[in-house]
Amino acid sequence: MSLGRLKKGDLVKVLAGKDKGKTGKILKAIPEKNKVVVEKINVIKKHKRPDQKSKGGVVEKEAAMNISKVSIVCGKCKEATGSKIVFSKTARRFVSAASAMTLSMWVKKKWQD
């Protein structure tokens, strides 16, 4: 599975795991491992030793999760759907459910020119 469809700042919905059904924004994308870090999702507790700069204790942070567990959320209908990529002079992404008609019209217009 490719990370090309998901970018930093995208709104995604979790499809599997302990946070199933929650939505959040992508904070970090890790394409080498096919993982993403999502805001306030998959929160773990890390025990940190004190050092000269900071106090020790239990710190909560978001852990990376596999991209197969998330799906992009449509901006119009607020549902988790897939996305399509159309390659052109300006790279454009379309969410398949809400923009299917817009996508097909855009592609037809480009091919007619």
GIHUTA-V804687 format. One record per helix or strand. SS is the DSSP state (h for helix, s for strand). FROM is the first residue (numbers start at 1). LEN is the number of residues. If there is no record, write none. Layout:
SS&FROM&LEN + SS&FROM&LEN
This chain:
s&11&4 + s&23&8 + s&35&4 + s&43&6 + s&57&6 + s&65&2 + h&67&3 + s&70&4 + s&80&1 + s&83&4 + s&92&4 + h&100&13
